[in-house]
Amino acid sequence: MPRIIAIDYGQKRTGIAVTDELQIIASGLTTIPSATTIDFLKDYFAKENVEKVLIGEPKQMNGEPSQSTEIIEAFVRKFKSFFPNVPVVRVDERFTSKIAFQTMVDSGLNKNQRKNKALLDEISATIMLQDYLR
């Protein structure tokens, strides 16, 4: 069975999570510089069978697009141009960063470890993917 990938795309960093082959468990894969996302995905898709990709859709509390919407929409267009046969599912990413931070606290990470924004982005992508699987 193919995997599902979740992408928490940001201006500087991109968190990536992936399912197991049975699409039961979401796990953090990595955090990469956003400028390298397409190249990373080319390599990953060459090695793994991917059914679809989830990309976070940033919204404000009132449901309106957030200030980072333009950046992410540009990435979605670029993704679709490179991977036209890979379905894209947009998912609401509100609160994922807050939940990810709380997960870090609950996991017992110390204050310095919780400052690791790359880990926060990876956990955010994992939360998006796990929510989607439910």
ROPA-166240 format. One record per residue: residue in one letter; x negated, y, z negated of N, C-alpha, C in turn. Coordinates in pm, whole numbers, padded with zeros to 5 digits, always signed. Each point is the difference from the previous one (the first is absolute). Layout:
AXYZXYZXYZ/...
This chain:
M-00085-00118+00000+00085+00118+00000-00090+00125+00000/P+00034+00099+00076-00085+00120+00004+00013+00086-00125/R-00096+00084-00018-00005+00089-00116+00074+00131+00029/I+00027+00074-00107+00052+00136+00010-00103+00089-00068/I-00029+00113+00061-00096+00096-00057+00076+00127-00040/A-00041+00059-00110+00051+00131-00041-00115+00099+00002/I+00029+00119+00051-00102+00104+00012+00048+00124-00073/D-00079+00042-00099+00024+00126-00070-00100+00100+00057/Y+00040+00064+00110-00090+00088+00075-00007+00137-00066/G-00121+00049-00015-00021+00132-00057-00101+00078+00082/Q-00012+00125-00031-00090+00086+00076-00145-00047-00009/K-00042-00046-00118-00139-00043-00019-00016-00152-00005/R+00090-00066-00074-00012-00144-00023+00130-00069+00040/T-00014-00129+00033+00116-00082+00033-00007-00129-00079/G+00104-00025-00079+00011-00125-00073+00071-00103+00086/I-00050-00122-00004+00058-00107+00081+00027-00121-00089/A+00121-00055+00016+00039-00122-00071+00049-00100+00103/V-00001-00128-00038+00038-00105+00094+00072-00111-00076/T+00089-00069+00071+00064-00116-00060-00086-00123+00020/D+00032-00104-00074-00056-00131+00029+00069-00052+00126/E-00041-00113+00050+00056-00052+00124+00146-00042-00013/L+00047-00025-00121+00140-00036-00021+00088+00123-00028/Q-00062+00116-00002+00069+00127-00025+00074+00000-00134/I-00068-00052-00101+00057-00005-00135-00067+00102-00091/I-00131+00011+00012-00079+00083-00092-00068+00113+00075/A+00011+00121-00055-00072+00116+00055-00127+00020-00082/S-00110+00021+00069-00130+00022-00066-00069+00118+00064/G-00071+00076-00083-00081+00107+00054-00111-00058+00085/L-00021+00059+00116-00106-00047+00090-00123+00089-00014/T+00020+00131+00019-00114+00092-00006+00049+00143+00006/T-00090+00092-00022+00022+00142+00029-00115+00042+00088/I+00036+00070+00108-00100+00040+00098+00013+00149+00029/P-00103+00062+00056+00015+00138+00046+00106+00004+00111/S+00090+00093-00006+00111+00007+00096-00047+00007+00145/A-00113+00063+00023-00051+00013+00136-00036-00136+00062/T-00017-00102-00083-00039-00133+00050+00116-00098+00006/T+00122+00045-00026+00113-00092-00014+00027-00080+00127/I+00004+00065+00115+00029-00072+00125-00108-00105+00027/D-00126+00034-00017-00108-00097+00023+00010-00117-00098/F+00031+00030-00126+00017-00106-00099+00112-00095+00043/L+00113+00058+00043+00115-00081+00039-00029-00083+00126/K-00075+00056+00094-00039-00078+00119-00074-00127-00043/D-00095+00016-00089-00076-00116-00050+00090-00097-00075/Y+00085+00054-00085+00087-00086-00081+00098-00077+00088/F+00062+00067+00095+00097-00065+00089-00067-00107+00087/A-00128+00017+00030-00072-00100+00078-00022-00129-00081/K-00002+00012-00132-00026-00114-00087+00127-00062-00059/E+00101+00082-00021+00121-00045-00070+00124+00023+00085/N+00097-00086-00018+00129+00013+00067+00088+00092-00086/V+00039+00114+00054+00079+00099-00074+00134+00017+00070/E+00107-00017-00076+00136+00009+00053+00047+00143+00015/K-00029+00082-00102+00043+00140+00001-00084+00079-00097/V+00011+00131+00015-00075+00092-00085+00098+00098-00065/L-00012+00015-00130+00077+00100-00072-00086+00123-00016/I+00057+00115+00028-00073+00125-00019+00085+00090-00087/G-00061+00052-00105+00071+00084-00094+00056+00125+00065/E+00119+00036-00046+00066+00121+00048+00014+00094-00119/P-00082+00104-00004+00003+00089-00116+00122+00092+00002/K+00069+00005-00113+00117+00086-00013-00007+00073-00133/Q+00063+00115-00002+00014+00073-00124+00117-00059-00078/M+00018+00046-00122+00106-00053-00085+00138+00016+00065/N+00020+00107+00077+00130+00025+00062+00017-00076+00132/G-00097-00082+00036+00009-00079+00122-00059+00069+00123/E-00037+00125-00014-00060+00074+00112-00144-00048+00021/P-00053+00015+00123-00139-00039+00026-00097+00079-00089/S-00108-00065-00041-00100+00066-00084-00102+00071+00088/Q-00093+00068-00064-00101+00075+00074-00096-00090+00077/S-00012-00125-00037-00091-00091+00072+00070-00076+00113/T+00126+00029+00024+00075-00071+00105-00066+00014+00136/E-00044+00119+00036-00061+00023+00131-00121-00090+00024/I-00084-00011-00102-00122-00081+00009+00037-00147+00023/I+00098-00047-00073+00039-00140+00009+00073-00028+00132/E+00082+00093+00044+00069-00018+00129-00101-00008+00114/A-00104+00082-00007-00106-00006+00103-00069-00136-00002/F-00023-00053-00121-00061-00132-00011+00093-00107+00058/V+00129+00009-00027+00095-00099+00053-00001+00001+00153/R-00002+00118+00058-00006+00009+00147-00129-00064+00052/K-00111+00028-00066-00128-00057+00041+00002-00152-00015/F+00053-00048-00112+00010-00144-00024+00080-00066+00113/K+00115+00057+00033+00086-00059+00104-00067+00002+00137/S-00085+00099+00025-00068+00004+00129-00107-00109+00009/F-00065-00033-00112-00102-00104-00001+00060-00140-00014/F+00111-00010-00071+00061-00130-00029+00149+00002+00036/P+00032+00013+00129+00141+00015+00039+00087-00122-00029/N-00060-00116-00018+00077-00122-00025+00016-00034-00148/V-00054+00084-00088+00012-00025-00143+00113+00089-00055/P+00107-00062-00048+00110+00079-00055-00044+00080-00122/V+00051+00124-00008-00029+00088-00113+00129+00022-00077/V-00007-00019-00130+00112+00025-00088-00040+00113-00093/R+00077+00107-00001-00029+00112-00090+00068-00026-00134/V-00073+00019-00108+00054-00023-00134-00023+00121-00088/D+00098+00028-00083-00007+00112-00093-00114-00025-00098/E-00090+00095-00010-00114-00018-00090+00007+00090-00123/R+00118+00060-00024+00014+00082-00121-00028-00085-00123/F-00069+00058-00093-00033-00058-00130-00107-00109+00003/T-00046-00042+00118-00098-00109+00001-00129+00040-00071/S-00043+00125+00016-00124+00042-00067+00018+00002-00151/K+00116+00045-00046+00026+00003-00146+00008-00142-00056/I+00067-00088+00073+00010-00140-00043-00138-00065+00003/A-00078+00031+00103-00136-00056+00010-00086+00046-00117/F+00011+00128-00035-00078+00051-00113+00043-00070-00129/Q+00130-00015-00020+00049-00068-00120-00046-00145-00003/T-00007-00062+00116-00051-00138+00009-00145-00005-00045/M-00078+00101+00038-00140+00006-00042-00010+00015-00152/V+00087+00084-00057+00002+00019-00145+00038-00131-00068/D+00109-00063+00049+00049-00124-00060-00101-00114+00013/S-00085+00008+00100-00102-00104+00021-00121+00018-00091/G+00000+00109-00074-00109+00022-00095-00122+00069+00059/L+00015+00060+00118-00113+00072+00057-00029+00125-00083/N-00127+00029-00021-00034+00117-00079+00018+00128+00084/K-00018+00113-00064+00026+00128+00066-00084+00019+00126/N-00128-00036-00005-00086+00013+00118+00046-00092+00113/Q+00040-00121-00032+00048-00093+00103+00130+00050+00064/R+00084+00066-00080+00128+00051+00052-00020+00120+00092/K-00119+00058+00000-00029+00112+00091-00035-00048+00140/N-00010-00129+00019-00037-00059+00127+00119+00012+00097/K-00003+00103+00083+00112+00025+00092+00012-00108+00107/A-00110-00062+00036+00005-00108+00099+00082-00117-00055/L-00022-00035-00125+00077-00107-00062+00147+00038-00010/L+00027+00125-00032+00137+00049-00009+00072-00016+00135/D-00068+00033+00109+00059-00012+00134+00027-00146+00036/E-00091-00088-00037+00017-00143+00028+00118-00057-00079/I+00010+00039-00126+00111-00046-00083+00132+00057+00052/S+00000+00125+00046+00121+00060+00057+00049-00079+00121/A-00092-00039+00087+00037-00080+00117+00056-00135-00044/T-00058-00057-00103+00047-00129-00051+00141+00012-00055/I+00028+00109-00070+00134+00023-00055+00102+00016+00114/M-00036+00076+00103+00091+00016+00115+00032-00137+00061/L-00101-00083+00014+00018-00129+00065+00082-00094-00089/Q-00029+00000-00130+00075-00087-00091+00146+00041-00006/D+00027+00130-00001+00139+00048+00004+00070-00045+00127/Y-00069+00006+00112+00057-00043+00126+00034-00149-00001/L-00087-00080-00061+00022-00144-00005+00121-00037-00086/R+00032+00086-00097+00117-00027-00085+00122+00020+00082/
